[in-house]
Amino acid sequence: MGFGRSARRLSVTLVAVAALSACGGSQNTGRVTNNFFNPQSIPLETYTPEQIFERGEFELNRKRPAEGAFYFAEIERLYPYSEWAKRALIMQAFAYHQDADYPNSRSAAQRFMDFYPEDDDAAYAAYLLALSYYDQIDDVGRDQGLTFQALQSLRQVIERYPDSEYASASILKFDLAFNHLAGKEMEIGRYYLRRDHYTAAINRFRVVVEDFQTTTHTAEALHRLVEAYLSLGLTDEAQTAGAILGHNYQSTEWYEDSYKLLTGRGLELKSFGNNWLSAIYRQTLKGEWI
């Protein structure tokens, strides 16, 4: 997914550390190698923050992010308020995220933003914090609290750091998370519709049409409203939902299905009555909602 400048600028060091490790050697060269750096026999306190930092990078390069996070955390403990502690803190957030330890990644990212709000890497920390929520919402059936938290955190990146390299990625993920919430409403609405709980289903589809109209689920929500309202004998609402479909989504399968349903009963795809859908239809004609 790309973790930005903070991770990229350390890539040269990672390669160098890996090469030194491969070469081995027991001589104390001032660099961190497997043979030189032995925290089991020599206390960490005897090493410089740079050496501990390089060990953390070395563990990341070995695909051992939990170990890397440990060493970055030790720098924060042993050398607080130093420049190395600042660098280690953002790398903690990165390493924990690589290990899918989202609570600790979020905690480290939040501490970085609290301690260094004006630092160039504050935007990256905010992005990592948002990812700690976003990367857990891949299943529509999961708790939607994570999705709301992801949306809130992504919005903060977009609004606080609009010129950063993370803003565009956050906008994309925000749209996907927003679509995810609409998908959850659709899933519940379909569940009610299949069990003939039409009023409950309509309430869910209405949320999609009113609150998530920019998502990919709106056309289906309108079609499901046609189905539900027809089942209740509310033809004005059903025809109005079909009219909105015809205005905005005429090229979709949902329009075709609604057209067949309505015309098969001698009904039109036209706005009738004075209901919540007719208000949306009027907004559509004015170009305020498309």
N, C-alpha and C positions, 0 to 999 in steps of 0.2 A: 504493500500500500504506500510505501515511501514515507520515511520518517524524518525527512527534511535535513536542514543544514546541520543540526546538532549531531546527528548520527553520521552524516556523510563526511564531515570535516575530520572525523576520527578514523576514517578508513585506512589512511596511510599508516597510522600508528598501529592499527590492528594487524596489518600485513607485516609490518616490521617486527612486532612482538611474536607473531606466529613463526617468522623466519628464524628469529633468535632461539625460540623454543626448539625448533627442528635441529638447529646446529648443536644445542646442548652446551656442555662446558661448565666447569665448576668455578671458574675464576669470577671474582666479584668485579664486574665491569661497570656497575652502577645502573645496569639495565635489568629488567625483570625476566628471568628465564625459569624454566621448570627446576633446574638444579640450584639456581641461586635463591629463588623465592621459596622458602619452606616454612610456612606459618605454623606447621605442626611442631617444629623444633626451635624456631626463633620467634619470639613475640612480635606481633604486628607493629607494636609501638616502636620497634627499632628501624622500621622502614620509613622512607620519605613518603609524603602523600602522592608524589608522582609515581613512585614504584608501585604503591598499592593501586593507584588508578590504572596503571598499565596491566596489572594482574587482572583487574576487573575486565578490561578490554580483551585480554587474552582468553578469559573464560567465555566471554560473549562469542569470540571467534571460534571457540570449540563447541558452540551450540549448547552452552551450559549457562543460560541466563540467570538462574537462581543463584549460582555461585558468583556470577558477575555482580549481581545486585548486592550480595553480601559484602563484597570488597568495597563497592561504592558507598555503602552505608557506613562501613568502618571509617572511611575518610571523613564523613560528616561527623562521626563520633569523636575521632582522634584529633581532627584539625578543624574544629568549627570556625565559621566566619572567615575561612581562608578562601582564596580564589579556587583552590582545588576542591574545597567542599562544595562550592557553587556548581562547578562542572560535574562533580560526582552526583549531586542531587538530581540534575536533569537526566543523567545516565541511569540513576536508580529507577526513575519513572520509566525510561525506555526498557531497561532490563526486565523489570517486573512485568511490563506489558508483553514482552516477548515470551515470558514464562506463563502468560495467561493468568497472572496473579493480579487481577484487576483492582481489588481494594487497595493493595499496597502501591500499585502504579498510580492510582488516583490520589492517594495520600501524599506520595512524593511530589507529584505534579502540583498539587495544591500548595504544599510547603514552598515550592520554588516560586510560585506566583505571589505568595504572601511575603516572602523574604526579598524577592528580586523583581518587583512588579514592572520596573522600567528596563529590565535586561532584554537584550535582543532575543533571547530564548524563551521569554515569557509567553509569546504566541505559540511556540512549540509545546510548552508545558500545558497550555490551555487546550491545545488540540489533542494531546495525549490523554488528558482528563476526559474529554468528550469521547474519545475512542474507547475508554475503559467502560463506558456505557454502551456505545454503539455496537461494539463487537460481540455483544451478548444478545442482540435482538434479532438473530437470524431465523427464529422460529415464530410464526404468527401466533401459535398457541401459548406462548410464554407470557409471563406477567408483563403488562404494558407499562408498569411503573418505570422500567428501564428505558422504554422508548421515550417517555415524557422527559426523563432526566437527560437522555441523549440529545433530544431536541433543544432543551434549555441550554445545555453546555455548548452545543454546536452554534446556537444563536449568539452566545457570548463571544465565540471566536470570530464570527462574522462581523459582529457589531464593534468589538473592541480592537480587532486587528484586521480591518478591511483591506489594508494594503499588503498584508503578509502573504507568503506563499501558501498558507494553510486555509485562507479564506475560501478560495474556489473549491477546494476539496471538501470543506465543511458545508458549503452550499449544496453540493451534490449529495452528500450524506444526509443533510437535513431533508432534502426532497424525498430521499429513499425512506427515511424514518417516518416522515409524514405519510407517505404512501402506505407504510406498514400499519400505521394506526387505522387508516381507512380500511385496510384489508381485514383487520380484526373486527371492525364493525360489520363488514360484509359477512364474515364467517358466522357471527352470531345471528345476523339477520336471516341468512339462509337457513340456519338451524331452526329458527322460529317458523319460517315460511314452510319448511318441509312438514312441520307438525301442526300446520293450520292455525298457528297463533299469529293471526294477521296483524293485529294492532301492535304487538311487540315487535314484529318484523318491520312494520312501517316506521316505527320509532327509530330503529337502527339505520334503515336506509335513508331516512330523513337527515340524520346526523351527517352521513356521507355527502348528501346533496348540498346541505347548507354549510357545513364546516370543512369539508375536504373536496370542494368542487374542482380543485386543480389537479387532483390525483387521477390515476388511471382507472379508478373504480367507479367513477361517477356515472358513466353510461350504463353499466350493469345495474347500479343502484336505481336509476330511473326505470329501467325495464322491470326490476323486481317490484317497484312501486306500482307499475301498471298491473302486474299479476296480482298483487295483494289487494289493491283497490277494486279490481274487477271481482275478486273472490268475495269481497264485502258488499258488492253491488254499488259502489261509489264511482259511478261512471264519469262524473265531472273531473274528479281528481285523476282517474286513470287516463282520460283523454288529454288532460293538461300535461301529465308526465310524458305522454307520447309526443306531444307538441314540442316540448323542450328537447327531447331526443331528436326529433326531426330537424330542429333548428341547429343543434350543436354537434350531433353525432350520426348524421344520416348515412355515413359510409360504414357504420359498424353493424355487426351481427345483432346487437341488442336492439337497434332501431328496426331491423328487418323482423325480428321476433315480435316486437311490440306492434308493429304495423299489421302483421298477420292476426295477432290476437284481437286488436281493436276493430279492424275492418271486417274480420270474420263475424263480429257481433253487430255489424252495421253501424259502428261508431267511427268518429273522425279523430285525427290527431290534431286537435285544436283546443285552445284554452277555453275552459268553461268555468263559470262560477266565480266565487270570491274566496279563495282558500290560499294556503301557504304556497302551493305550487304555482298558482296564477300570479302571485306576487313575483316569484322567481322568473316566470315567463316574461312578465313586463320588463324586468331588469335585463333579461336576455335581449329583448328587442331594442333596448336602449344602448346595448353594448356594454353594460356594466358587469355582466357575468357571462363569460363564454367558456 
